[in-house]
Amino acid sequence: MPADHDQLTRIEAACAELAAAGQPVTFREVAARAQISRTTLYRRADLRAVVEEHRARGRDATTLTGLAVQIDQLRRSLEAVAAKVRHHEETIRRLERARRKSG
């Protein structure tokens, strides 16, 4: 049975609170904060997946491999933004040249 929106919201909030506080994301703590039984968290694949995803993020963030992956993702994002900026700058130069020629 899939989780209702309220349960998912409470679980996401509990996981985010724990991560923000630098505390480990555990099924026990998430269940307590979300006011859902641990049994429900373990048995329902959709709910368990949310908790496990947050747990993996917490582990990956503190490993060298996890940090390397994050740095690579940020580098690629920055390169994409830089490419857009270059494109916009070229468009502005082209428009300025056209305006000077017609004016």
C-alpha positions as CSV (number, residue, x, y, z in Angstrom):
1,M,0.0,0.0,0.0
2,P,1.6,3.4,-1.0
3,A,2.1,6.0,1.7
4,D,-0.3,8.9,1.8
5,H,1.1,12.4,1.2
6,D,1.0,13.4,4.9
7,Q,3.1,10.4,5.9
8,L,5.7,11.1,3.2
9,T,5.8,14.7,4.2
10,R,6.4,13.9,7.8
11,I,9.1,11.3,7.0
12,E,10.9,13.7,4.6
13,A,10.7,16.4,7.3
14,A,12.1,14.1,10.0
15,C,14.9,13.0,7.8
16,A,15.8,16.6,6.8
17,E,15.7,17.7,10.5
18,L,18.1,14.9,11.4
19,A,20.5,15.6,8.6
20,A,20.4,19.4,9.3
21,A,21.3,18.7,12.9
22,G,24.2,16.4,11.8
23,Q,22.5,13.4,13.5
24,P,22.3,10.0,11.9
25,V,19.1,9.2,10.1
26,T,17.9,6.1,11.8
27,F,14.6,4.3,11.4
28,R,13.9,4.6,15.2
29,E,14.4,8.4,15.2
30,V,12.6,9.0,11.9
31,A,9.6,6.9,13.2
32,A,9.5,8.9,16.5
33,R,9.7,12.3,14.8
34,A,7.2,11.4,12.1
35,Q,4.9,9.7,14.6
36,I,4.8,6.5,12.5
37,S,5.6,3.0,13.8
38,R,9.0,1.5,12.9
39,T,7.2,-1.6,11.7
40,T,5.4,0.6,9.2
41,L,8.6,2.2,8.0
42,Y,10.3,-1.2,7.6
43,R,7.3,-3.0,5.9
44,R,6.2,-0.3,3.5
45,A,8.7,-0.2,0.6
46,D,7.9,3.4,-0.4
47,L,8.4,4.7,3.1
48,R,11.5,2.6,3.7
49,A,13.0,3.9,0.4
50,V,12.7,7.5,1.6
51,V,14.6,6.7,4.8
52,E,17.2,4.6,3.1
53,E,17.8,7.4,0.5
54,H,18.4,9.9,3.3
55,R,20.7,7.5,5.1
56,A,22.7,6.9,2.0
57,R,23.1,10.7,1.4
58,G,24.4,11.1,4.9
59,R,26.9,8.3,4.5
60,D,28.0,9.5,1.0
61,A,28.5,13.1,2.1
62,T,31.2,12.1,4.6
63,T,33.2,9.8,2.4
64,L,35.9,10.9,0.0
65,T,34.1,9.2,-2.8
66,G,30.9,10.9,-1.9
67,L,32.6,14.3,-1.8
68,A,34.3,13.6,-5.1
69,V,31.0,12.8,-6.7
70,Q,29.4,16.0,-5.3
71,I,32.4,18.1,-6.5
72,D,32.1,16.5,-10.0
73,Q,28.3,17.3,-10.1
74,L,28.9,20.8,-9.0
75,R,31.7,21.3,-11.6
76,R,29.4,20.0,-14.4
77,S,26.7,22.3,-13.2
78,L,29.0,25.3,-13.1
79,E,30.3,24.5,-16.6
80,A,26.7,24.4,-17.9
81,V,26.0,27.8,-16.3
82,A,29.2,29.2,-17.7
83,A,28.2,28.0,-21.2
84,K,24.9,29.8,-20.9
85,V,26.6,33.0,-19.8
86,R,29.0,32.8,-22.8
87,H,26.0,32.3,-25.1
88,H,24.2,35.3,-23.6
89,E,27.3,37.5,-23.8
90,E,27.7,36.6,-27.5
91,T,24.0,37.4,-28.1
92,I,24.4,40.8,-26.4
93,R,27.5,41.6,-28.5
94,R,25.7,40.6,-31.7
95,L,22.7,42.8,-30.8
96,E,25.0,45.7,-29.9
97,R,26.8,45.4,-33.2
98,A,23.5,45.3,-35.1
99,R,22.2,48.4,-33.2
100,R,25.4,50.3,-34.0
101,K,25.2,49.5,-37.7
102,S,21.5,50.5,-37.9
103,G,21.9,53.6,-35.7
